[in-house]
């Protein structure tokens, strides 16, 4: 694996893109974003150079392009 300084953690990427860590996990599972794994602790890592492309896509689409659906509104029953 190349220099780990070129990678960001899921927390940092979530803040950078303005999404939640769970959103990033879902995008990774759906192959919408490339995930890399730390060689020792197996944490998710993301390449900084790939994130600028994703950020541009989000800005151009109003934030909805990478997500496949919106969560349904919860109805409280009591």
Secondary structure, DSSP 8 states (H G I E B T S, - for coil): ---GGGEEEHHHHHHHHTS-HHHHHHHHHTTSS--EE-TTT--EEEEHHHHHHHHHHHHHHTT-SS-S----------
